[in-house]
């Protein structure tokens, strides 16, 4: 009996006192809308072809379409691939863990590298660091990037709490941040003169960003709160922010401006049942101590939506079986829809002609 009591005391001591990396913040999430209405379940992505990266590489997180029509993506191993043709071709070895990619008006490729910060590339061997600190503090988790016509570069830093290089990669660091609900994510910008400044903060895992066609506002995916925020850059509301797309059915990842006034948003996962524990910080610590088998994790269920500048859903494309893996980004380029993935050995590609018509 004494042995049983001793084991029980040790077990309870572990579950309630063992140090864990998360310091959970209480949050009462709204009830998830599920896959109904504008987000009704469908199989529109079933026809997407799986395009494998060379040599078994994984993680084509994002894509960029250059002014000359070339299309690039990167892998988990830091390799840059051109994917303009039938199969990806290695273009350079960048190192780090590149996430968000976009083309600048100067013809350069801009990169949010989760390990190193904001980068710029113009050809093999030309990679340069543009920013690895904001207001004297290091950029911990650069995630996505958008470039204005005047050369101002906007980028997101998802969290200052969990460095992906120190916590096993971008996915583990993102799960830690969202489970904790710490709001240290922010958006910064690098001005044409090289000055780097914080634009807006207080986000629970800042992720994809995209500029409006007139560059009067910036859309920001707040993954940890399953919503999109609009930050006004110019005009009478400059500096203000508002919820643009609230209470989404999943956790938004990358955000891409299509160039016609619409945007593509990809969901890394549907909302998970463990959200019910968000109001209870102590229980979330206990769950974390129970180990990887019970900790929250992304669910493989692909989904992308296209919406306009008024927030109207134009297309809703889904992969309910998770055949593609964790959908992380995508857009239309060269007559095809590209569906990028977080840690799969492929991305999806399908002709626009096979997509459902816009609403």
Rosetta blueprint (number, residue, H / E / L):
1 X L
2 X H
3 X H
4 X H
5 X H
6 X H
7 X H
8 X H
9 X H
10 X H
11 X H
12 X H
13 X H
14 X H
15 X H
16 X H
17 X H
18 X L
19 X L
20 X L
21 X L
22 X L
23 X L
24 X L
25 X L
26 X L
27 X L
28 X L
29 X L
30 X L
31 X L
32 X L
33 X L
34 X L
35 X L
36 X L
37 X H
38 X H
39 X H
40 X L
41 X L
42 X L
43 X L
44 X L
45 X L
46 X L
47 X L
48 X L
49 X E
50 X E
51 X E
52 X E
53 X L
54 X H
55 X H
56 X H
57 X L
58 X L
59 X L
60 X L
61 X L
62 X L
63 X E
64 X E
65 X E
66 X L
67 X L
68 X L
69 X L
70 X L
71 X E
72 X E
73 X E
74 X E
75 X L
76 X L
77 X L
78 X L
79 X E
80 X E
81 X E
82 X E
83 X L
84 X L
85 X L
86 X L
87 X L
88 X L
89 X E
90 X E
91 X E
92 X E
93 X E
94 X L
95 X L
96 X L
97 X L
98 X E
99 X E
100 X E
101 X E
102 X E
103 X E
104 X L
105 X L
106 X L
107 X L
108 X L
109 X E
110 X E
111 X E
112 X E
113 X E
114 X L
115 X L
116 X L
117 X E
118 X E
119 X E
120 X E
121 X E
122 X L
123 X L
124 X L
125 X L
126 X L
127 X L
128 X E
129 X E
130 X E
131 X E
132 X L
133 X E
134 X E
135 X L
136 X L
137 X E
138 X E
139 X L
140 X L
141 X L
142 X E
143 X E
144 X E
145 X E
146 X E
147 X E
148 X L
149 X L
150 X L
151 X L
152 X L
153 X E
154 X E
155 X E
156 X E
157 X E
158 X L
159 X L
160 X L
161 X L
162 X L
163 X L
164 X L
165 X L
166 X L
167 X L
168 X L
169 X L
170 X H
171 X H
172 X H
173 X H
174 X H
175 X H
176 X H
177 X H
178 X H
179 X H
180 X H
181 X L
182 X L
183 X L
184 X L
185 X E
186 X E
187 X E
188 X E
189 X E
190 X E
191 X L
192 X L
193 X L
194 X L
195 X L
196 X E
197 X E
198 X E
199 X E
200 X E
201 X E
202 X E
203 X E
204 X L
205 X L
206 X E
207 X E
208 X E
209 X E
210 X E
211 X E
212 X L
213 X L
214 X L
215 X L
216 X L
217 X E
218 X E
219 X E
220 X E
221 X E
222 X E
223 X H
224 X H
225 X H
226 X L
227 X E
228 X E
229 X E
230 X E
231 X E
232 X E
233 X L
234 X L
235 X L
236 X L
237 X L
238 X L
239 X L
240 X L
241 X E
242 X E
243 X E
244 X E
245 X E
246 X L
247 X L
248 X L
249 X L
250 X E
251 X E
252 X E
253 X E
254 X E
255 X E
256 X E
257 X E
258 X L
259 X L
260 X L
261 X L
262 X E
263 X E
264 X E
265 X E
266 X E
267 X E
268 X E
269 X E
270 X E
271 X L
272 X L
273 X H
274 X H
275 X H
276 X H
277 X H
278 X L
279 X L
280 X L
281 X H
282 X H
283 X H
284 X H
285 X H
286 X H
287 X H
288 X H
289 X H
290 X L
291 X L
292 X L
293 X L
294 X L
295 X L
296 X L
297 X L
298 X L
299 X L
300 X L
301 X L
302 X E
303 X E
304 X E
305 X E
306 X E
307 X E
308 X E
309 X L
310 X L
311 X L
312 X L
313 X E
314 X E
315 X E
316 X E
317 X E
318 X E
319 X E
320 X L
321 X L
322 X L
323 X L
324 X L
325 X L
326 X L
327 X E
328 X E
329 X E
330 X E
331 X E
332 X E
333 X E
334 X L
335 X L
336 X E
337 X E
338 X E
339 X E
340 X E
341 X E
342 X L
343 X L
344 X L
345 X L
346 X E
347 X E
348 X E
349 X E
350 X E
351 X E
352 X H
353 X H
354 X H
355 X L
356 X L
357 X L
358 X L
359 X L
